[in-house]
Amino acid sequence: MPPSGAGAPAAGVQAPAGWGDAFAEVPRAAFLPPVIWPHDQAGETFARVDARLDPAGWRAAAESDLPVVTQWDDGAHTGEAPGREATSSASRPSLVAAMLAALDVAPGMRVLEIGTGTGWNAALLAHRLGADRVTTVEIDPAVAEAAERSLALMGSRPRVLVGDGAAGAPEHGPFDRLIVTCGVRRIPPAWLEQLVPGGLAVLPWGTPFSRHRDALLRLTVRPDGAAEGRFLSLVSFMRMRAQRDASPPRSAELPFHDIRSAAWPPHGWHPFPFFAGLRLRDAAYAVQRHDDGHTQWLYDLAGGGWTAGVRRGRVGPGVWVRQAGPRPLWDEYLDAYAWWRAAGQPDVDRLGMTVAGSGRATVWLDEPSHPVWTEPPG
Ligand SMILES: C[S@@+](CC[C@H](N)C(=O)[O-])C[C@H]1O[C@@H](n2cnc3c(N)ncnc32)[C@H](O)[C@@H]1O
């Protein structure tokens, strides 16, 4: 175990102010199972590491600043290859540190965490605030049980509840702070209702468009029950179970036409796709890599077609775009790109959100008086 007060949760990661002892005394490795899947973000791949076969590799991954998948396909996955969908993980230590810094806790505060996962974050909170101040909710009973085992081995006993975190934990509130460690499409009203006025919520939020790329949002609850705050940075999280994004429909046999487009909007780990999601309703986006370029896929989630913008090294300037079905997705995408550029190519930290007392969310650019997205009813 690292020495007390060392303050470095992983290679090159600095614990936020006030969190040095917690990070030094509560190592992530103590919360990881023998088989883990560190995410190689450069190659977008997952390599299976088994502590029994490769103890040094396992320790290096556990102590790295990489996110580590601990469950695929809600536990149904078996075998060596990665599963279809990562459904539980330990986030990268630098992101855990950033979220705890944003949470801005002080002694005596009560915190609710949604998404217990491995239990590491709950253990950090319990170390800082006291176990009796921390409640964490996990939807997957097997994940919750493993987290409780790890917590007990570390002598840490925050309250671990099994259930749908969308309901919060009304019987244990109100809370001063809420931290959500799964991606959210709609903010459940219960969360803000269970925070005290002036309380803070830190959560990853996004539209279905950019799928696993969300932005970290920090909301402050106002005395009238509404909440408001700004986005902080791009983040990647697995989705809350009930709010998982639908798989893009595979539309067969749609008529298509090819066009040549001079513009190629930025893709991947870039703020633009997040902004595009505020403009393109009921649409999703994916990027396919080739040896010599990329394809940007756009899908109409209502089943009205798809668009593929293809850029290959040998094609020269511009891209070929194939649009299938009635919805001109590429045109909408280029309109969104023009809008984003006209706004000065903002990063996500120029965006904020207001959640009205009714629960309806509005995203704005720079000021609440400049809305750019309103939550659809329902
Ligand atoms: C990224 S992991 C959480 C990481 C965790 N905080 C840690 O320290 O290891 C996301 C977790 O959220 C859980 N989850 C998904 N939907 C949920 C829901 N509706 N309520 C509670 N937990 C949920 C998943 O099962 C998964 O374990």
The ligand as an SDF file (V2000), in Angstrom:
LIG
                    3D

 27 29  0  0  0  0  0  0  0  0999 V2000
  -18.4350    3.2860  -14.3210 C   0  0  0  0  0  0  0  0  0  0  0  0
  -19.2280    2.1680  -13.2190 S   0  0  0  0  0  0  0  0  0  0  0  0
  -19.0730    2.9870  -11.6540 C   0  0  0  0  0  0  0  0  0  0  0  0
  -17.6860    3.1470  -11.1320 C   0  0  0  0  0  0  0  0  0  0  0  0
  -17.6620    3.2390   -9.6370 C   0  0  0  0  0  0  0  0  0  0  0  0
  -18.1320    4.5040   -9.1250 N   0  0  0  0  0  0  0  0  0  0  0  0
  -16.3210    2.8650   -9.0470 C   0  0  0  0  0  0  0  0  0  0  0  0
  -15.8000    3.5660   -8.2010 O   0  0  0  0  0  0  0  0  0  0  0  0
  -15.8220    1.7920   -9.4120 O   0  0  0  0  0  0  0  0  0  0  0  0
  -20.9560    2.4380  -13.5390 C   0  0  0  0  0  0  0  0  0  0  0  0
  -21.8540    1.5890  -12.6480 C   0  0  0  0  0  0  0  0  0  0  0  0
  -23.1590    2.1250  -12.7010 O   0  0  0  0  0  0  0  0  0  0  0  0
  -24.0540    1.0500  -12.5270 C   0  0  0  0  0  0  0  0  0  0  0  0
  -25.3980    1.4790  -12.9420 N   0  0  0  0  0  0  0  0  0  0  0  0
  -25.9220    1.5720  -14.1860 C   0  0  0  0  0  0  0  0  0  0  0  0
  -27.1910    1.9740  -14.1450 N   0  0  0  0  0  0  0  0  0  0  0  0
  -27.4990    2.1630  -12.8350 C   0  0  0  0  0  0  0  0  0  0  0  0
  -28.6720    2.5640  -12.1570 C   0  0  0  0  0  0  0  0  0  0  0  0
  -29.7970    2.8480  -12.8110 N   0  0  0  0  0  0  0  0  0  0  0  0
  -28.6310    2.6470  -10.8010 N   0  0  0  0  0  0  0  0  0  0  0  0
  -27.5070    2.3340  -10.1160 C   0  0  0  0  0  0  0  0  0  0  0  0
  -26.3660    1.9280  -10.7080 N   0  0  0  0  0  0  0  0  0  0  0  0
  -26.3570    1.8440  -12.0540 C   0  0  0  0  0  0  0  0  0  0  0  0
  -23.4430   -0.0390  -13.3810 C   0  0  0  0  0  0  0  0  0  0  0  0
  -23.9590   -1.3120  -13.0450 O   0  0  0  0  0  0  0  0  0  0  0  0
  -21.9710    0.1420  -13.0750 C   0  0  0  0  0  0  0  0  0  0  0  0
  -21.5640   -0.7080  -12.0280 O   0  0  0  0  0  0  0  0  0  0  0  0
  1  2  1  0
  2  3  1  0
  2 10  1  0
  3  4  1  0
  4  5  1  0
  5  6  1  0
  5  7  1  0
  7  8  2  0
  7  9  1  0
 10 11  1  0
 11 12  1  0
 11 26  1  0
 12 13  1  0
 13 14  1  0
 13 24  1  0
 14 15  1  0
 14 23  1  0
 15 16  2  0
 16 17  1  0
 17 18  1  0
 17 23  2  0
 18 19  1  0
 18 20  2  0
 20 21  1  0
 21 22  2  0
 22 23  1  0
 24 25  1  0
 24 26  1  0
 26 27  1  0
M  CHG  2   2   1   9  -1
M  END
$$$$
